Amino acid sequence: MQSDAFHLGPLADPGECHGPIDLAGTPASTARAWLRKLIEIRCAEEKIGDEFGRAVIKCPCHLVIGQEAPAVGVAAHIRDGDRVFGAHRSHAHFLALGGSLHHLLAEVLGKDTGCSRGMGGSMHLLDRAHNFHGSVPIVGATVPIATGAALAAKMDGNGAVAVSYLGDGATEEGVFHESLNFASVFKLPVLYVVENNLFSSHLHISLRQPFDSECRHAEAHGVAWQRVDGNDTVAMAAAAGRAIAAARAGQGPQLIEAVTYRWRGHVGHREDNDVGVQRKEGLAEWKKRDPVARLAAAMVAAGQMAETGVAAITVEYRAAVEAAWVQACADPYPSAAALIERVYSTGRAS
Amino acid sequence: MTDYGQALREGFAYLLKNHPECFTIGQGLWSPWYVGHSMTDLDKEFGRERVIDTPVSELATTGAAVGAALSGKRPIVIHPRVDFFLLAVDQLVNQAAKWRHMFGGQVDVPVVVRAIINRGGEQGAQHSQALHSWFAHVPGLRVVMPSTPADARDLLIAASLGCDPVLFIDDRWLYEQKAELPPVNPALRLAEVKPRIDIEGTDLTLVGCSYSAHLCRLAAAELKTHGISAEVVDLRVINPLDRTVVAGSVRKTGRLLAVDGDWSTCGMAGEIIASVCECVPPGSLKASPRRLTLPDAPAPTSKPLEKAYYFHAEEVVAAAQEILGRK
């Protein structure tokens, strides 16, 4: 653990961490699987951005391009029975756990074949078959919900964990602090993954908080914490592995601060043109901390992949995304009856 | 005879005994007085792992219950006062009530939030609110307002064993009401619970829920001594609202007094009157419908002001007599 829970230090400097990451003995097959997942997510997001730009997709989409690695690193340690919850920027969380491109694309189009039956759009994703139990855009709202899933897991004593993805903005919500305190007091098996991309909507963290690291909140609430280069998939997976193992072992709540950066605006497809905010200079530097390129460079240097590897995988996933898109476009919308029928349960118990 | 508070405790005990997935969580559950005598010693009987007292964190506690409900449990969150529950509204209104709909009907959220109306005693503006019509406005949220000991026990059980989020509001002014309780009917489904005609009558219809229904029953007994035959409808569940029972009663009596222990504007009483006006042929009303509610002001502390603020059975009687032109 780092001693300074208050400051990100070099991780906040866009001039740092541009080179290949340390594979740290990661088997070639594992590294390749992670790289493929990063590229799948990026291809999906680029497609969604394009179609958003063409106004074919209308629902608000918060694209994750540039910060794909935390989702892939955490997903490596999720097993059936765990419960993962996302927030407004959760396409990566959904796909990293194994969610289907078709279900995601159909959902952002509001189709009945979407992961939320066309009732949620980009901001309400669900995939219980892959342990993803919901994402919602009310900031911080899934933090206590994941905490409660961990309470249930503790009651069941089955070694399951809950994961709550949140951003740096959500740490400004009171419920984040209530939840960390609650989880700490009851020693719950929950992992809070704070994806600190330094921006909440249009506001830089320096305009919102006195310090730039969210680990200080974990420290204050007696929650074990790690800070990670959130654009280093291997480091991210290692941190998640340690945290989730500790939570499964009954050591109480864990927090990982994944320092990262989004390349697009808060919402929509455009780069750095988000409600008047210009980040051009910093963005160019941040793009050199690309999680895809850095993992790929390490794999090439280690002789695990040819230099053309990324291009080949990208071609493959662009085709997969396109096929899923064509299918989603042809799918039906929910029936008008769904509007009322899905309000209350028709289950026997109620 | 079992009083309302004891009946609630019987409901909790039934759930904790027969359903291992049920648990209760909230502030004051290990205290002898926070929730009257409605949960006394449940922690000793069923263990503090299932009767959980919490930090002073209404929102996280309610959110945790929602999360547990998404994870196979049937939690009941206790908010000893409606006023403090307002700190937790996001988790019930934005999350639990919408979860099924926004995820395409794929998920059950069997969470109960029990919020208690605890007013009078010069407690003032932030220790006295009911606010049930706020919550009855929200699709996806079942809102339950029992007025009798049997309903307090049975609707609590039905709420917890259902599939939807429920706001269960009980009023401490009812805790001493006594009745003989029938055996628990474990098959009762909240969706089938309709408003109930407690007293049949022919001259006018009195409608209320929770403590207001109790006042309507007292008023009907008093009106009878004046030769007025009042029909009393206890709404029991105010969302989703079944309008047919009230409308049927008013078609018969031709007169309506909606009584509600909350504010008037955009409140339950107005909703009842509007519903009746939509359902009943205009010629069948013998008098303009009326409502009796709290004044549109926060609850006071000073004793004479408090006396002026809350209405009693006498005011229900007087309003009914005015509708009938007998005053």
Interface residues (C-beta under 8 A of the other chain):
Chain A: R83 F85 G114 S116 R117 G118 M119 G120 H124 L126 R128 H133 G134 V136 I138 A141 V143 P144 I145 A146 T147 G148 A149 A150 L151 A152 A153 M155 D156 A162 G174 V175 E178 S179 N181 F182 V185 P334 A338 E341 R342 V343 Y344 S345 G347 R348 A349 S350
Chain B: F23 E49 T54 P55 S57 L59 A60 T61 T62 G63 A64 A65 V66 G67 A68 A69 L70 S71 G72 K73 P75 D90 Q91 N94 Q95 W99 R100 H101 M102 F103 G104 G105 Q106 V107 D108 P110 P139 G140 R142 L161 G162 C163 D164 R189 L190 A191 P240
